[in-house]
Amino acid sequence: MRNVILIILTIFSFCLKAQEYPLNTNPSDIPNNAYLKDMNNELDKYVGLWKGNWDGKTLYVQLKKMKYYFSIPGDNHPYYSDVIFGERKIIASNGTIEIDRITNFGDQGAEIRGVLPSTKNSNWKRFHFSPKNMCGKWGVLDITSFTGTQMTLHFEYMPSIYKEDCIHNAYVTQHGDFPINFPKDIVLTKQ
């Protein structure tokens, strides 16, 4: 009986492994519910707490590698993939915490997701950045330089729709920008 159980577990384990593919595999080339796994630890270099300063503020960005289930309503090709999720914490020069999404970090609704190839430069990598409560306004964070202990991020808005009922419309009219609270360019150092 024990041998039968071991054989069943071995077959089950083999079947699960057979559903794993390298991270850079095109999702359309894998079966449903397969797993794009970071087999070569390509994402590990981004994982950790990163810190930088701009305009007297301190920015912390916490990045984690997580297994995520991609399933779009109406899509018939769901799959799992290792991805980087990130959150930020911003502390003003007087010590006031302006934003803290790191304390309650989770994969649901993370503001930062990636790492993807950049469309601006083939040597860059990119995160998608969807700050909360910004009426669907989103952008990208291009990693324009990376040494392992330092990375330079460049923030850029992506085209989005205008929402008549956005709570920030008066602010945008007065200041010409959304209150995103993220620098256009920043060098972050791994802590």
N, C-alpha and C positions, 0 to 999 in steps of 0.2 A: 504494500500500500504506500509506504514511504517513497519507494522508487517511482511509482506512478505520479505522486504529487510532485516530486522533483522534476520529472519529465514534463508535466503540464506547466510548471512554473518556468522551466527553461524555454519551452515553446512560446509561452506568453511573453517572456522577457525578450526573446528574439523578435517576435512580432512587433513589440513596442519599439525596439531599436530600428527595425526595418522602416518605421515611419518617421525616423529622424533624418534630416537633410542639412547640409551646410547652410549657414546663415545667408550667404549670397545667392542661394538658389531662387529662381523666379517662382513666386507663389503659384503661378498658373501651371507650373511643371510638377506640382506635387498633388497627391491625393487629398481628399477632404480629411480634415482633422489631423493632418501631418504636422510635424514640428520642425521649424527652421531653427536649429540649435547653434549657438555660438561655440562650435566645436574647437575652434582655434583660439578662443579667448580674445577675439578681436575687440570686444566691447569693454573688457576689463580695465583698459588704460583710462577710460573716462569715468569709471566708478569712483566715488569718493566725495569729499567736501572740498569745494573750491571757493576761494575768497579773493575779492578785489575791491578797489576804492575808486569812487568818482564823485565829483562835486561835494566832497566832505562826507559822503555816505559810504557805508560798508555793505557790499553785496556778498551774500553767501549763496552758492548754488550747490545743492545736494543732488548727486546723480546716482541712480541705482540700476542694476541690470535685473530685469524681471521677465518671466515668461508670461506672455499676454495672448489672449484668445481673440483673434480677429474674426468678427462675424458682423456683417452689415445686413440689416433687415432687407429681405428679398434676395440676398446673395446666396447662391447655392454652393459656395466654395470656402467654407470656414477653415481656418488653420491656426496653429500656435506659432509664436516666434519670440525669440529673445530680443528685447528692445531696451533702450535706456529711457528711463523716466526721470524727470527732475522737478524739483521745487526750489523756491528762492526765499531768502530772508533778507530784508533791507533794514539797516539801522542808521538813523540820521546821526549827524555829527554830535548832537546833544544827548545821544543814547536812546532816543525814542525809537521803538520798533514800529516801522511804517507798514511792513508786510511780513508775515511769518506763516508760510505754507509748509515749512520744513517740519515743524513740531507735529503736525498731523499728516505726515507724508503717506500717501497710498497710491495705488496704480489707477484708481478711478478718478478721472478728472485732473490728472497731473498737468501742470502748465507747460512742461517741457517734454518733448518726445523725439526720439531719434535713435540712432545716428543714421543719416542718409547721405548719399552723394549730393553735393551742392550743384545747382544748375548754373551758378556764376563762374565757378572755377573747378576744373576736374581734380585739383589737388586739395580742395577744401572738403570738409564734411559739414553737415547741416543738422540742426535741431528744429523742429516746429515749435513755435511758442504761442500758446493760447492763454493770455492772461485772463483771469477770472473777472467777471462783471464788466466786460468791455464791449458788450453788445455784439459779440461775434467778431470783433476786430482781432486779427491775428497776424503773426509775422514769422520770420525765420531768424535763427541765430546761426550765422555761418562761422565755423571754426576756421579762421584765416591763418592761424599759426598754432602749432602744437608741438611741445617738446617732451611731454610726459609729466612734467611738473608744472608747466605753464601752458595756458591756452588763451588765445585772443578771440573774443566773440565780437561779431559785427551784427547788430540788430537792424532789420529792415521789414517794414510793413509789407504785407501781401494784399492784393486787391480784395476788397470785401464789399458787401452791400451796405447801403445807408439805411439805418432804422429810424423812422420818425419818432418812435417813443423811447429812444436811448436816453438814459439818465445823464449822459455826459455831453449831450448836444450843446448845452449852454457853455460848458467848459471849452469844448472844441471851438465854438464860435469866438470865444474870448481869447483863447491861447493858441489856436491854430493846430492843436494836437490833442490826442487822447491822454488822460492821466495814467499812462502805462507804468511809469516809474521804473524804467530800465534804460541803461545808457546805450547810446548809439554804438560805441566801441569801448571795450574793457579788456584788460589783461587779468586773468584769474590765475591764482597760484594754488596748487593742490596742498591741502593741509594734512 
